[in-house]
Amino acid sequence: MGEARARLEQNVQHWNDHDSAAWVGDFSPAAQVVGPGASGSGTEMARTLYSTWQDAFPDNEVRVTDIFEDGATAILQAEFRGTQTETMNAPGQTIPATGRRVNIPFVAINRSDGGRITTFTLYFNRAELLGQLGLVSAPG
């Protein structure tokens, strides 16, 4: 197991422990953080991403499906599971608590250098999230 995979596994553990300081501490101070509808740099952006999800889904967990590694890059394929019991302050919109449970597949691509994440790119289907929250009709 290489350093990138170990860093990613540690980051997932910090997330599932609901340890904000440790999760944000995994990031380089100049890390690039990109996700659907949002992007920025630095640990403040990592903290914002963390709070967006952890605050809205306090019982959440990430279930790892697979991890792929190539040099300094690790790719996480996983599911985000949780119940939205609080308001979600998402980029461009605020979603009041729905009380609904979600199971959202996602992919995160992390690049590391010097023991810290330097690039974090998150991909997930926003329409699927909104559908599971009951905010949009299911296709079909």
C-alpha positions in Angstrom: 0.0 0.0 0.0 1.4 3.4 -1.0 1.3 6.8 0.7 -1.7 8.1 -1.4 -3.9 5.2 -0.5 -2.9 5.4 3.2 -3.6 9.1 3.2 -7.1 8.5 1.6 -7.9 5.7 4.1 -7.0 8.0 7.0 -9.1 10.8 5.6 -12.1 8.5 5.3 -11.6 7.4 8.9 -11.4 11.0 10.1 -14.7 11.7 8.2 -16.4 8.6 9.7 -15.1 9.6 13.2 -16.8 13.0 12.6 -13.4 14.6 13.5 -13.4 18.0 11.7 -10.0 19.1 12.9 -8.3 15.8 11.8 -10.2 15.7 8.4 -9.3 19.3 7.6 -5.8 18.7 8.9 -5.3 16.1 6.2 -5.3 18.9 3.6 -2.4 21.1 2.5 -2.9 24.8 3.3 -3.0 25.5 -0.4 -5.1 22.4 -1.4 -7.4 22.7 -4.3 -10.9 21.5 -3.4 -13.5 21.0 -6.1 -17.0 19.6 -6.0 -20.3 20.0 -7.8 -21.2 23.7 -7.8 -18.2 24.7 -5.6 -14.5 25.1 -5.8 -11.8 26.9 -3.8 -8.5 26.4 -2.2 -7.1 26.0 1.3 -8.1 24.4 4.5 -11.1 26.8 4.8 -12.6 25.4 1.6 -12.0 21.9 3.0 -13.7 23.0 6.3 -16.7 24.4 4.3 -17.1 21.1 2.4 -16.9 19.1 5.6 -19.5 21.3 7.4 -21.9 21.3 4.4 -22.3 17.5 4.7 -21.6 16.8 8.4 -24.0 19.5 9.7 -26.9 18.4 7.5 -26.4 14.7 7.9 -25.0 14.2 11.5 -25.4 10.4 11.4 -23.6 10.1 8.1 -20.9 7.6 7.1 -18.8 6.9 4.1 -18.8 3.3 3.0 -15.8 2.5 0.8 -16.5 0.4 -2.3 -13.0 0.5 -3.7 -9.8 2.5 -3.7 -7.5 2.8 -6.7 -3.9 4.2 -6.5 -1.4 5.4 -9.0 1.7 7.1 -7.5 0.5 10.2 -5.6 -3.1 9.9 -6.7 -5.8 7.8 -5.0 -9.3 7.4 -6.2 -12.1 6.6 -3.8 -15.3 4.9 -5.0 -17.8 5.0 -2.1 -21.3 5.7 -0.9 -22.4 8.5 1.4 -25.2 7.4 3.7 -27.0 9.6 6.2 -30.3 11.2 7.3 -30.8 14.9 6.6 -32.0 16.1 10.0 -30.5 19.6 9.7 -30.4 22.4 7.0 -27.9 21.8 4.2 -26.1 25.0 3.2 -25.1 23.7 -0.2 -23.4 25.9 -2.9 -26.1 28.1 -4.4 -29.0 26.8 -2.3 -30.2 26.1 1.2 -32.1 22.8 1.7 -34.2 22.6 4.8 -34.1 19.4 6.8 -36.2 16.7 5.1 -35.8 13.9 7.6 -35.0 11.6 4.6 -32.2 9.1 4.4 -29.9 9.1 1.4 -27.4 6.7 -0.1 -25.4 8.6 -2.7 -22.6 7.0 -4.7 -19.6 9.2 -5.3 -16.1 9.3 -6.5 -13.3 11.4 -5.0 -9.9 11.9 -6.6 -7.1 12.9 -4.2 -3.6 13.9 -4.9 -1.1 14.0 -2.1 2.3 15.5 -1.5 4.4 15.7 1.7 1.8 13.6 3.6 -1.1 16.0 2.9 -3.9 16.2 0.3 -3.1 18.8 -2.3 -6.0 18.2 -4.7 -9.5 16.9 -3.8 -12.0 16.5 -6.5 -15.5 15.2 -5.7 -18.0 13.8 -8.2 -21.6 12.8 -7.4 -25.0 13.1 -9.0 -26.8 16.2 -7.6 -30.1 15.2 -9.2 -30.0 11.9 -7.4 -29.3 13.6 -4.1 -32.3 16.0 -4.6 -34.5 13.0 -5.7 -33.6 11.0 -2.6 -34.4 14.1 -0.5 -37.8 14.3 -2.1 -37.1 17.7 -3.7 -37.4 16.6 -7.4 -39.4 13.8 -9.1 -37.6 10.6 -10.0 -37.0 10.3 -13.7 -39.3 8.2 -15.8 
